[in-house]
């Protein structure tokens, strides 16, 4: 039996970006650490080594890097939401979870992090299928 679902984990992607609304935060890039989990319906052709049928984690990571490093964000919420949008854009993605840490954001803490999740709404898909038939 072939698997029907797979999970990609991208761990501790370390990038630099403008994040924050204080004057010094707007002038100097800061480190962020990104963790991504993507669950997707695996294409059976990918199980036969058809690369073009696989969900390409390298492409997703490059999009995340480009967006984060070239962007300016006032809030961690906006940054996490943008990365989550990138990670959930592929039609096979059923669930995605993004956590971004902002190291040394608080004086006595190692970091502050924020997590957001995306999940396909199965009920809306069933409703659409019912209307189509």
Protein Blocks (a to p, Z undefined) as FASTA:
>chain_A
ZZfbdcdddehiacdddedjbfklmmpccdddddddddddddfklmnopaklpccfklmm
mmmmmmmmmpccfbfklmmmmmmmmmmmpmklmbdcdddddehkbfkbfbdcdddddddd
fklmmmmmmmmZZ
